[in-house]
């Protein structure tokens, strides 16, 4: 199923430190943890949210969050 909204993607990832934002011709995940002074981003080079399936977005987002949380920048 193609992704339709950011909230649809984030609700399946279930990580309150993760955001998904639109850049100029791409999208990017932001991992922000103020308590531990962590701010990381991961770009996804696709023009439209609906260009990819929800499962693809979830896989990228979860993988990014796990990488940050495990300290594997």
N, C-alpha and C positions, 0 to 999 in steps of 0.2 A: 504494500500500500504506500503510495507516495505521501510524503510529509506535506501537511497543509499549514500547520502553525508551529511556532516555536514552543508554545506550551505543550503541544502534543508530544514533541520530542523530549522536552525536559521532564515531563511527567513520567515518562518511561525510564529515564535514566535514574531518577530519584536521588539526586545529589544537590543539596541546597547551596553548595559553594560554586556550582557551575551555572554559567549563563551562555546563551547563544545569541550572537549579535550579527547584524548585517553590515558588511563593509562595502566598499565601492567595487562591485563586481565579484565579491566573494563573501563567505560567512566565516565567523570565527567563534570558537569556544573560549570563554574566560573562566579560569579557576581562581577564585579570590577567597582567601582565608585570612581575615584581619588579625585574628587571635594569634596565629602562628607566622604572620608577616609573609604570606605566600601570595604571589600574583603571577600567573602564567597564562599564556594564550596558545591556541593552536588553530591555524587557518585551514579552511576547507575551500578549495578552489572550485566552486560551482556558483553560477550566477543566481539560481533560484532554489529556494528551499524545496520546492516540489520536483526538482531535478533528480532527487534521490529518494529511495524508500525510507520510511521511518526507521526500519531496522538498521539501515546503513548509518544513519545519523546517530542512533543509539549506540551502535558499536564503536564509532569514532569517539563519541563523547565519553562513554564508559572507559574506553582504553586510555584516553587522555587523562581523565581523572585518576585512574589507577596509577598511571605513570607518575603523575605529580605527587600523589599520596605516598608512593613508594620511594620518592626521591630520585627517580630516573628521568631527569630532565632530558 
